[in-house]
Amino acid sequence: MGLEIDILWLTVLMFGCLALLLMAGLPLAFVTGGLGCIFLFVFGSVDALNILPSRIFPYMTDYQLSAIPLFIFMAAMLERAGLIEELFDVVYKLLGGLRGGLASATIVSSTILAAMVGVIGAAEVAMGILALPAMLRRGYDPHLACGSILAGGTLGILIPPSILAILFAVVAQQSVGDLFIGAIFPGLLLSGLYIFYVTVRSYINPAAGPALPVEERVGFREKLRLVGGIITPILLIVLVLGVIFTGIATPVEAAGIGTFGAIFVSAMHRRLNWPAVKEAAITTLKASAMVLWIIFGASIFVGFYILKGGQQFVSETLLSTGLGPYGILLIMMIILVLLGMFLDWVGILLLAVPIFMPILLQMQFDGLLGFAGPTAGISDPDKAREAMQLWFGVVYMVNMQMSFLSPPFGYALFYLKSVAPPEIGMATIFRSAVPFLFLQALGLAFCIIFPQLILWLPRMVYG
C-alpha cells in the first residue's frame, strides 16, 4: 500500500517536479513517464502498477495513429522534391508587385504548405531559408518579415492533414475526418487575418513592405506557366483531402494515397532518388518515435493523476471560481497558453485534454453576445456531445498555434532563429511574434463566439 497524500499536495508535487525536471533540460517523454512510474510506486500500490500496460497498449494498437508516419513521410518527400522552393517562387512572383506582397506570399505559401505537411517545423525552416533573405534584400521591416514567417508556419498545426488533429482524435475518441473539416475555415480565417495585417501595415508604412521593382515583375503568360509547374502537388492535396471529406477513404487510407502520390510527384519532378527516400524515412522515424514516446510517458503521468482523483479536483477547483462555462473555458485557454511557453504540443495535449474535456462536456454553452452556442438546435444528447467535442477540439488546435509563438520557449521562434541571418537576433524574433499573437487570440475569440465557423462545414458534409 502506498503513502497517503492530499490531492492538493499531490498536484503541487507532481507538476512541481515536472516543471523542475523540464527546466533542467530532460526530455519530456522520459520525465513524464519516469515521474508517473515513481509516483505510482510511492503513492499507489502494486496493483496500481497495472496502469502502465493498460495506458500504453491502447495507443500501440490504435489504427488511427498509423496515419502519423505516413503523413510525415509524405511531407518529407515533397520537401526533398524541391516543391517548397517552387511553391514560394510561384506565389512570390504572383504577389510581389503588391505592397507587402512578399510577406503575403510567405503566408499564402505557408497555408498551402500546411496542407502538405501537417507539422510546423518544415514550414518554418523552409520559409526562413527562402523567404526571409528575399524580404530583407527588398528592404522589408525585419519584424514584419519574421512575423509573417512565424505566423504562417504555425498554420501547419491547424490546417488538415494536421498531425495534432489525429492525436486529438485518438485521445478524445472522436472522428479525425470531422476535425479535419472543422479546422478548414478557422485555418483560412487566420491566414486571411495575417495577410490583412501585413497588407494594411505595408500601405500605412510603405517602407515596411515595399513592392517588387517593375523590372522584376512577370507578365501574365509567365504567371500561367509558373502556376502550371506546381499544379501536381496541389492536385495531390485536393486528392488526399477530397477522399477524406467525401468518405471514400479513412484518414489512414488517405495518408497511404498521399505517400504514394508524394513519391510519384517527386519522380515527375526528377527528384526521386535513393538518398532522398532514405532521408525522408529517417526524418519520419525520428518524428514518429518522438511523438509516440511522449504519448506513452504523458499517458502514464496523467493516468495516475486521474486515478488519484486529479480530474475531480481540477473540476471542483474550476467550478468553485463561480465563473460560468465561458469563464471556465477562458481559464483553460490561459492555462494552455502558459503551458505552451514551456511544453511542446504533444505533451500539452496528453496532459490537458484528458482532464479538460470531461469538465467541458458537463457544461452547457448557450452562446455569447447573442450568438448561438455550439449545441444550439441539437436535441439528440449524443449529437450534442459530438458537436461539443468537435468545437472544443478545433478551439484547442487554434489555441495551440499561440503556444508556438509564445516566448520564452515557443518552438517556432527557435526554428526561425536556427536559419535566420546573424543580424536577426532573438529579441527581434520575439518582438515580431507579438502582433501575430494578438491576431491568433482574435481568431480564437471568433471561433468561441461563432462556433458555426467550425461546425457548419462538417454538418454540410456529413449531415
C-alpha positions as CSV (number, residue, x, y, z in Angstrom):
1,M,0.0,0.0,0.0
2,G,1.4,3.4,-1.0
3,L,1.6,6.5,1.1
4,E,-1.5,8.6,1.6
5,I,-1.3,12.3,0.3
6,D,-3.9,15.0,-0.1
7,I,-4.8,15.6,-3.8
8,L,-3.8,19.3,-3.5
9,W,-0.3,18.4,-2.3
10,L,0.0,15.6,-4.9
11,T,-0.9,18.2,-7.6
12,V,1.8,20.6,-6.4
13,L,4.3,17.8,-6.0
14,M,3.7,16.1,-9.4
15,F,3.6,19.3,-11.5
16,G,6.3,21.0,-9.5
17,C,8.7,18.0,-10.2
18,L,7.6,18.1,-13.8
19,A,8.5,21.8,-14.1
20,L,11.8,21.4,-12.4
21,L,13.0,18.4,-14.5
22,L,11.9,20.1,-17.7
23,M,13.8,23.2,-16.8
24,A,16.8,21.0,-16.2
25,G,16.6,20.1,-19.9
26,L,15.5,16.5,-19.6
27,P,13.3,15.0,-22.4
28,L,9.5,15.4,-21.8
29,A,8.8,11.7,-22.7
30,F,11.1,10.3,-20.0
31,V,10.3,13.0,-17.4
32,T,6.5,12.3,-17.6
33,G,6.9,8.5,-17.9
34,G,9.6,8.3,-15.2
35,L,7.6,10.5,-12.7
36,G,4.5,8.6,-13.4
37,C,6.2,5.3,-12.5
38,I,7.8,6.8,-9.4
39,F,4.5,8.3,-8.1
40,L,2.7,5.1,-8.9
41,F,5.2,3.2,-6.8
42,V,5.3,5.7,-3.9
43,F,1.7,6.8,-3.6
44,G,0.0,3.9,-5.4
45,S,0.1,0.1,-4.9
46,V,1.4,-2.9,-6.5
47,D,-2.0,-3.3,-8.3
48,A,-1.8,0.3,-9.5
49,L,1.3,-0.6,-11.5
50,N,-1.0,-2.4,-13.8
51,I,-1.9,1.0,-15.2
52,L,1.4,1.0,-17.2
53,P,0.4,-1.6,-19.8
54,S,-3.3,-0.6,-19.7
55,R,-2.4,3.0,-20.6
56,I,0.2,2.2,-23.2
57,F,-1.3,-0.8,-25.1
58,P,-4.4,1.0,-26.5
59,Y,-2.1,3.6,-28.2
60,M,0.2,0.8,-29.5
61,T,-2.8,-0.8,-31.2
62,D,-4.7,2.3,-32.3
63,Y,-5.3,2.2,-36.1
64,Q,-5.6,5.9,-36.5
65,L,-2.1,6.6,-35.2
66,S,-0.7,4.8,-38.2
67,A,-1.6,7.9,-40.3
68,I,1.1,9.9,-38.5
69,P,4.2,8.3,-40.0
70,L,2.5,8.2,-43.4
71,F,1.7,12.0,-43.4
72,I,5.2,12.8,-42.1
73,F,6.8,10.7,-44.9
74,M,4.6,12.4,-47.4
75,A,5.7,15.8,-46.2
76,A,9.4,14.8,-46.1
77,M,9.2,13.5,-49.7
78,L,7.6,16.7,-51.0
79,E,10.2,18.8,-49.2
80,R,13.0,16.8,-50.8
81,A,11.4,17.0,-54.2
82,G,12.1,20.8,-54.1
83,L,8.4,21.6,-54.2
84,I,8.6,24.1,-51.3
85,E,11.1,26.2,-53.2
86,E,9.0,26.1,-56.4
87,L,5.8,26.9,-54.5
88,F,7.3,30.0,-52.9
89,D,8.8,31.1,-56.1
90,V,5.4,31.0,-57.8
91,V,3.5,32.8,-55.1
92,Y,6.4,35.3,-54.7
93,K,6.2,36.3,-58.4
94,L,2.4,36.4,-58.4
95,L,2.0,38.7,-55.4
96,G,5.4,40.5,-55.4
97,G,4.0,43.5,-57.2
98,L,1.8,44.5,-54.2
99,R,3.0,46.3,-51.2
100,G,3.7,43.7,-48.5
101,G,3.4,41.2,-51.4
102,L,6.4,39.1,-50.3
103,A,5.1,38.8,-46.7
104,S,1.6,37.9,-48.1
105,A,3.3,35.4,-50.5
106,T,5.0,33.8,-47.5
107,I,1.7,33.4,-45.7
108,V,-0.1,32.0,-48.8
109,S,2.8,29.6,-49.4
110,S,2.7,28.5,-45.7
111,T,-1.0,28.0,-46.0
112,I,-0.6,25.7,-49.0
113,L,2.4,24.1,-47.4
114,A,0.3,23.4,-44.2
115,A,-2.0,21.3,-46.3
116,M,1.0,19.3,-47.5
117,V,3.0,18.7,-44.3
118,G,0.7,18.7,-41.2
119,V,3.6,19.9,-38.9
120,I,5.2,23.3,-38.4
121,G,8.9,22.6,-38.3
122,A,9.3,22.0,-42.1
123,A,7.3,25.2,-43.0
124,E,9.2,27.4,-40.5
125,V,12.6,26.3,-41.6
126,A,11.9,26.3,-45.3
127,M,10.3,29.7,-45.3
128,G,13.1,31.0,-43.0
129,I,15.7,29.9,-45.6
130,L,13.7,31.0,-48.7
131,A,11.5,34.0,-47.7
132,L,13.4,35.8,-45.0
133,P,16.6,36.6,-47.1
134,A,14.3,37.6,-50.0
135,M,12.3,40.1,-47.9
136,L,15.4,41.5,-46.2
137,R,17.1,42.1,-49.6
138,R,14.0,44.0,-50.7
139,G,14.2,46.3,-47.6
140,Y,11.3,44.8,-45.6
141,D,11.0,45.6,-41.9
142,P,12.7,42.7,-40.2
143,H,9.8,42.5,-37.7
144,L,7.2,42.2,-40.4
145,A,9.3,39.7,-42.4
146,C,9.9,37.4,-39.3
147,G,6.4,37.7,-38.1
148,S,4.9,36.6,-41.4
149,I,7.1,33.5,-41.4
150,L,6.4,32.7,-37.8
151,A,2.6,33.1,-38.1
152,G,2.3,31.4,-41.5
153,G,4.4,28.4,-40.3
154,T,2.1,27.7,-37.4
155,L,-0.9,27.0,-39.7
156,G,0.5,23.5,-40.2
157,I,-0.8,22.6,-36.7
158,L,-4.4,23.5,-37.7
159,I,-5.0,23.1,-41.5
160,P,-5.6,19.4,-42.4
161,P,-3.9,17.0,-42.6
162,S,-2.8,18.2,-39.1
163,I,-0.9,15.6,-37.0
164,L,-2.3,17.4,-33.9
165,A,-5.9,16.7,-35.2
166,I,-5.0,13.0,-35.5
167,L,-3.6,12.8,-32.0
168,F,-6.5,14.8,-30.5
169,A,-9.0,12.5,-32.2
170,V,-7.2,9.5,-30.6
171,V,-7.1,11.0,-27.1
172,A,-10.7,12.4,-27.2
173,Q,-12.1,9.3,-29.1
174,Q,-13.7,11.3,-32.0
175,S,-13.6,11.4,-35.7
176,V,-10.4,12.6,-37.4
177,G,-12.4,13.5,-40.5
178,D,-14.7,15.8,-38.6
179,L,-11.7,17.6,-37.0
180,F,-10.0,18.0,-40.4
181,I,-13.1,19.5,-42.0
182,G,-13.9,21.7,-38.9
183,A,-10.4,23.2,-39.0
184,I,-10.6,24.4,-42.6
185,F,-12.5,27.7,-42.0
186,P,-10.6,28.7,-38.8
187,G,-7.3,28.0,-40.7
188,L,-8.3,30.1,-43.7
189,L,-9.6,32.8,-41.3
190,L,-6.3,33.1,-39.5
191,S,-4.4,33.1,-42.8
192,G,-6.7,35.9,-44.0
193,L,-6.1,37.9,-40.8
194,Y,-2.3,37.6,-41.2
195,I,-2.5,38.7,-44.9
196,F,-4.9,41.6,-44.0
197,Y,-2.5,42.8,-41.2
198,V,0.7,42.8,-43.4
199,T,-1.1,44.4,-46.3
200,V,-2.6,47.2,-44.2
201,R,0.7,47.8,-42.3
202,S,2.6,48.0,-45.7
203,Y,0.1,50.5,-47.1
204,I,0.2,52.6,-44.0
205,N,4.0,52.5,-43.9
206,P,5.3,51.7,-47.5
207,A,8.9,51.3,-46.2
208,A,7.9,48.3,-44.1
209,G,6.9,46.2,-47.1
210,P,7.8,47.7,-50.5
211,A,6.6,46.2,-53.7
212,L,8.9,44.4,-56.2
213,P,10.5,46.8,-58.7
214,V,8.7,46.9,-62.0
215,E,11.6,45.2,-63.9
216,E,11.4,42.1,-61.6
217,R,7.7,41.5,-62.1
218,V,6.5,38.9,-64.5
219,G,3.8,39.0,-67.2
220,F,0.5,37.1,-67.4
221,R,1.9,34.3,-69.6
222,E,4.8,33.7,-67.3
223,K,2.4,33.6,-64.3
224,L,0.3,30.9,-66.0
225,R,3.5,28.9,-66.7
226,L,4.6,29.2,-63.1
227,V,1.2,28.0,-61.8
228,G,1.4,25.0,-64.1
229,G,4.6,24.0,-62.5
230,I,3.0,23.5,-59.1
231,I,-0.3,22.0,-60.2
232,T,0.7,18.4,-59.4
233,P,1.3,18.9,-55.6
234,I,-1.9,21.0,-55.4
235,L,-3.8,18.2,-57.1
236,L,-2.2,15.8,-54.6
237,I,-3.5,17.9,-51.7
238,V,-7.0,18.0,-53.2
239,L,-7.0,14.3,-53.8
240,V,-5.9,13.4,-50.2
241,L,-8.3,15.8,-48.5
242,G,-11.1,15.0,-51.0
243,V,-11.1,11.3,-50.4
244,I,-11.4,12.0,-46.6
245,F,-14.1,14.6,-46.9
246,T,-16.2,12.6,-49.3
247,G,-15.9,9.5,-47.1
248,I,-14.2,7.4,-49.9
249,A,-11.3,6.7,-47.6
250,T,-10.4,7.0,-43.9
251,P,-7.6,9.4,-42.9
252,V,-5.2,6.4,-42.7
253,E,-6.0,5.2,-46.2
254,A,-5.8,8.8,-47.5
255,A,-2.3,9.1,-45.9
256,G,-1.3,6.0,-47.8
257,I,-2.6,7.5,-51.0
258,G,-0.7,10.8,-50.2
259,T,2.5,8.9,-49.5
260,F,2.3,7.1,-52.9
261,G,1.4,10.4,-54.5
262,A,4.4,12.2,-53.0
263,I,6.7,9.6,-54.4
264,F,5.0,9.9,-57.8
265,V,5.2,13.7,-57.8
266,S,8.9,13.5,-56.8
267,A,9.5,11.2,-59.8
268,M,7.7,13.7,-62.1
269,H,10.0,16.5,-60.9
270,R,13.0,14.2,-61.5
271,R,13.9,14.4,-57.7
272,L,13.2,10.8,-56.8
273,N,16.4,9.1,-55.8
274,W,17.6,6.7,-53.0
275,P,19.3,9.4,-50.8
276,A,16.0,11.5,-50.8
277,V,13.9,8.4,-49.9
278,K,16.4,7.5,-47.1
279,E,16.5,11.0,-45.6
280,A,12.6,11.1,-45.7
281,A,12.4,7.7,-44.0
282,I,14.9,8.7,-41.2
283,T,13.0,12.0,-40.7
284,T,9.8,10.0,-40.4
285,L,11.3,7.6,-38.0
286,K,12.6,10.3,-35.7
287,A,9.5,12.4,-35.7
288,S,7.1,9.4,-35.2
289,A,9.2,8.0,-32.4
290,M,9.3,11.3,-30.6
291,V,5.5,11.7,-30.8
292,L,4.8,8.1,-29.6
293,W,7.3,8.2,-26.7
294,I,5.7,11.4,-25.4
295,I,2.3,9.8,-25.8
296,F,3.4,6.8,-23.7
297,G,5.1,8.9,-21.0
298,A,2.4,11.5,-20.6
299,S,-0.4,9.0,-20.6
300,I,1.2,7.2,-17.6
301,F,1.6,10.5,-15.8
302,V,-1.9,11.7,-16.4
303,G,-3.4,8.3,-15.9
304,F,-2.0,8.1,-12.3
305,Y,-3.2,11.7,-11.6
306,I,-6.7,10.9,-12.7
307,L,-6.6,7.6,-10.8
308,K,-5.8,9.6,-7.6
309,G,-8.8,12.0,-8.1
310,G,-7.0,14.7,-10.0
311,Q,-9.7,15.2,-12.6
312,Q,-12.4,15.7,-9.9
313,F,-10.0,18.1,-8.0
314,V,-9.5,20.2,-11.1
315,S,-13.2,20.2,-11.9
316,E,-14.2,21.2,-8.4
317,T,-11.5,24.0,-8.3
318,L,-12.7,25.5,-11.6
319,L,-16.4,25.3,-10.6
320,S,-15.7,26.9,-7.2
321,T,-14.5,30.0,-9.0
322,G,-18.2,30.9,-9.6
323,L,-17.5,31.7,-13.3
324,G,-19.9,30.5,-16.0
325,P,-19.0,28.0,-18.7
326,Y,-17.3,30.6,-20.9
327,G,-15.3,31.9,-17.9
328,I,-14.0,28.4,-17.2
329,L,-13.2,28.0,-20.9
330,L,-11.2,31.2,-20.7
331,I,-9.2,29.9,-17.7
332,M,-8.5,26.7,-19.7
333,M,-7.3,28.7,-22.7
334,I,-5.0,30.8,-20.5
335,I,-3.6,27.6,-18.9
336,L,-3.0,26.1,-22.3
337,V,-1.1,29.3,-23.4
338,L,1.0,29.2,-20.2
339,L,1.8,25.5,-20.8
340,G,2.7,26.4,-24.3
341,M,5.5,28.6,-23.1
342,F,7.3,25.6,-21.7
343,L,6.0,22.4,-23.2
344,D,5.6,21.0,-26.7
345,W,2.2,20.5,-28.2
346,V,2.2,16.7,-27.8
347,G,2.8,17.0,-24.1
348,I,0.2,19.7,-23.6
349,L,-2.4,17.5,-25.5
350,L,-1.7,14.5,-23.3
351,L,-1.6,16.4,-20.0
352,A,-4.5,18.8,-20.5
353,V,-7.2,17.3,-22.8
354,P,-8.0,14.2,-20.7
355,I,-8.6,16.5,-17.8
356,F,-10.3,19.4,-19.5
357,M,-12.6,17.5,-22.0
358,P,-14.8,15.7,-19.4
359,I,-15.3,19.0,-17.5
360,L,-16.4,20.9,-20.6
361,L,-18.8,18.1,-21.6
362,Q,-20.7,18.6,-18.3
363,M,-21.4,22.3,-19.1
364,Q,-24.0,24.0,-21.2
365,F,-22.6,26.6,-23.6
366,D,-25.6,28.7,-24.6
367,G,-23.7,31.3,-26.7
368,L,-22.1,34.7,-26.2
369,L,-23.1,38.2,-27.2
370,G,-26.4,37.0,-28.5
371,F,-24.9,34.3,-30.9
372,A,-25.9,30.7,-30.6
373,G,-23.7,28.2,-28.8
374,P,-22.2,25.0,-30.3
375,T,-25.1,22.8,-29.4
376,A,-27.9,25.2,-30.4
377,G,-30.8,23.4,-32.2
378,I,-29.4,19.9,-31.4
379,S,-31.9,17.8,-29.3
380,D,-30.1,14.5,-29.5
381,P,-27.7,14.2,-26.5
382,D,-25.2,12.1,-28.4
383,K,-25.0,14.6,-31.3
384,A,-24.8,17.5,-28.9
385,R,-21.8,15.7,-27.3
386,E,-20.2,15.2,-30.7
387,A,-20.7,18.9,-31.6
388,M,-19.1,19.9,-28.2
389,Q,-16.1,17.7,-28.8
390,L,-15.6,18.9,-32.3
391,W,-15.9,22.6,-31.3
392,F,-13.5,22.3,-28.4
393,G,-11.1,20.2,-30.5
394,V,-10.7,22.9,-33.1
395,V,-10.7,25.7,-30.5
396,Y,-7.9,23.8,-28.8
397,M,-5.9,23.5,-32.0
398,V,-6.3,27.2,-32.7
399,N,-5.0,27.9,-29.2
400,M,-2.0,25.6,-29.8
401,Q,-0.9,27.9,-32.6
402,M,-0.3,30.5,-29.9
403,S,1.9,28.1,-28.0
404,F,4.4,28.0,-30.9
405,L,4.8,31.8,-30.8
406,S,4.8,32.3,-27.0
407,P,8.1,33.4,-25.5
408,P,10.3,32.3,-24.0
409,F,10.3,28.7,-25.4
410,G,7.8,28.9,-28.3
411,Y,9.2,26.3,-30.8
412,A,8.5,28.4,-33.9
413,L,10.8,31.2,-32.5
414,F,13.7,28.8,-32.3
415,Y,13.0,27.1,-35.6
416,L,13.3,30.5,-37.3
417,K,16.3,31.6,-35.3
418,S,18.2,28.4,-36.4
419,V,18.1,29.6,-40.1
420,A,17.9,33.4,-39.7
421,P,20.8,35.6,-40.8
422,P,23.2,36.6,-37.9
423,E,21.8,40.2,-37.8
424,I,18.3,38.9,-36.8
425,G,18.6,38.4,-33.1
426,M,16.3,36.6,-30.7
427,A,14.9,39.9,-29.4
428,T,13.8,40.8,-32.9
429,I,12.1,37.5,-33.4
430,F,10.3,37.8,-30.0
431,R,9.0,41.2,-30.9
432,S,7.9,40.2,-34.3
433,A,5.7,37.5,-32.9
434,V,3.7,39.8,-30.7
435,P,1.3,41.3,-33.3
436,F,0.6,37.9,-34.7
437,L,-0.1,36.5,-31.2
438,F,-2.8,39.1,-30.9
439,L,-4.2,38.1,-34.3
440,Q,-4.2,34.4,-33.1
441,A,-6.1,35.5,-29.9
442,L,-8.6,37.3,-32.1
443,G,-9.1,34.2,-34.3
444,L,-9.5,32.1,-31.1
445,A,-12.2,34.6,-29.9
446,F,-14.0,34.3,-33.3
447,C,-14.1,30.5,-33.0
448,I,-15.5,30.7,-29.5
449,I,-18.1,33.4,-30.2
450,F,-19.1,32.0,-33.6
451,P,-19.0,28.2,-33.2
452,Q,-20.5,27.7,-36.7
453,L,-17.2,28.7,-38.2
454,I,-16.1,25.2,-37.0
455,L,-19.4,23.3,-37.1
456,W,-21.1,24.4,-40.3
457,L,-18.9,22.6,-42.9
458,P,-18.8,19.2,-41.1
459,R,-22.6,19.4,-40.9
460,M,-22.9,20.2,-44.6
461,V,-20.5,17.3,-45.5
462,Y,-21.7,14.6,-43.0
463,G,-25.2,15.9,-42.1
